Amino acid sequence: MDKVVINSYEEFEKLLGQQIGVSEWLEVSQERINQFADATLDHQWIHVDVERAKVESPFKSTIVHGYLTLSLLPYFWNQIIEVNNLKMMVNYGMDKMKFGQAVLSGQRIRMTADLHSLVNLRGTAKAEIKFAIEIEGQKKKALEGIATFLYYFN
């Protein structure tokens, strides 16, 4: 799916209630998991000890940190949409977030995004994006929720 380009609030408004787009697949490698563990000081064995996870984990593999999955939203979002004529964009909040299924090391994930709501706040657009992180080949989502962004248009 091609990246959606938005140049104004009015163009954004036309997407209300629709799917905005779908990102590319991204493999979450053990190296990325280990780097995230180092950055967040979360070295729980279920994430970083490959040999122990093969034996003791119900998943028989290490799993991606839930917050690593969440932290990939901006990366995926930038593949889906480009909003022009902005002073800035600010993350405003997250709602109804639910981790539905663990992502195993080496699996590929992507994001789907729908424009759930849009409010014009005098030059600022408050956009609520309903998102889902899918795991390739799985029906159950890894993560679902609503991300709220403030777009300050020029």
Secondary structure as UniProt FT lines:
FT   STRAND          4..6
FT   HELIX           9..13
FT   TURN            14..15
FT   STRAND          19..22
FT   STRAND          26..27
FT   HELIX           30..40
FT   HELIX           45..48
FT   HELIX           50..56
FT   TURN            58..59
FT   HELIX           66..71
FT   HELIX           73..80
FT   STRAND          81..83
FT   STRAND          86..99
FT   TURN            105..106
FT   STRAND          108..120
FT   STRAND          124..135
FT   TURN            136..137
FT   STRAND          143..153
//
